[in-house]
């Protein structure tokens, strides 16, 4: 069964159940299915054909969710991308995915229109969701005859392509088949113990695997997907009480902001029966706070990736807060010798309790088969049937796995992947910077805080000046450093190689004449 059948089957099973909420708009499964059929007809009229890519730079809104299902109905590859990305980043995706249709909204308009100009993308296949501007109005697409063309019937075909950060900061396309996506969603339902009719807070971005999973699981279970375009703690807490949200699948940063609200007692959280997190590590203190805030809720840590959705799952998390659990259904994990400079084989397994790189079997129910047009990335990550995660971890004597960091220098902040060298490259172009090193420092809220260590070239070097430089350079806002340290010298080896580990252990000398915010 392809993904297209999931929504239709749920509509036929319980047509009057509430399917989606976006502000004042509320659609039952019957109503939403009819809307999606009309939208699919409009997309077909634009010339979209099976196997083509639709790139969407939208927040979590009704139109984004509808586009996902419309693409599934006609066999188009839904290719969402971060609406907060810069123009050059979106231009890269448009070209790399060979986009046939691009959809944007007011939030992403500036960057998308810059990308369209850079790539020469046709305005005739550019769709705007709101406001005035270039392209076709989204509302016009919904006026077409409902789609009655053939539904996709090959489970092995690609239905979704997510973009994940690459080793040079260039995003990598992760094609996902109908089979892998269906198995990922059913596996998540089973392993996180979701139930029929769950009401989900749809705040995890629909350009992330977590967001897509929440949307699919909601449809599978005839649940309700409550759209939240951009995260705001007060709004989230209000929605929980207002819509009687039952499940929260969030990144730790969001949980951090919820449990630290001084007015938390004023909100009704009694409907929440299931909480889970993914995307980055959660501190023990935060686990304990979450367990106290939601005492009746099932609590899980879900460890996975865009490439292979499930690595491991840990239920009853408060019993062992640091654990990522055991391998997921149909998955096998190993911990092998970690070495970023040598090609390690999947049989170089380290002893229990010893730290190494976590690798996962590609012979899994929800695995991808390789990156989009990136044989270099395949060669690095896929070896002899094993996917090398880049994560450092270890097993304990009970077979549970613990994630301890990154083999490379990827920073995971607020659930977003940020590559240190990309930020360094931007900062190094400032006339106020002589040398720069960027690392992630543990942070209760963000998981890791992007921190820049600067060897200043002038007396003008300051956090505000460098932040403005990052913004002017086109670096996405969420990738900007949140802390700066001005140092006498950045530690390097005799050959000039940057020694980030010395920065992590405090082996540097701050310059007190500068504004340090570390």
Protein Blocks (a to p, Z undefined) as FASTA:
>chain_A
ZZklmmmmmmmmmmmbcfbdghjbccdfklmmmmmmmmmmmmmmnopaehiacddddddd
fklmmmmmmmmmnopacddddfkbcfklmmmmmmmnopabdcddfklmmmmmmmmmmnop
afklcccfbdcdedjdfklmmmpccdfbdcdfbfkbcfbdcddddfkopacdddddfklm
mmmmmmmmmmnopaehiacddfbcckbfklmmmmmmmmmnopacdddfbacfklmmmmmm
mnopabdcddfklmmmmmmpmklmmpccklpmbdcdehiacdfklmmmmmmmmmmbccdd
ddddfklmblbdcehkllmmmbgbjadehiacddddddfkbccdfklcccehiacddddd
fkbfkbcfbdehilklmmmmpgghiacehpacdddfkopacdfbdfblcdceehiacdfk
lmmmmmmmpmkbfbdcddddddfklopacddddddfbfkbcfklmmmmmmmnopafklpc
fbdcddfbdcddfkopacfklmmnopacddfkbccfZZ
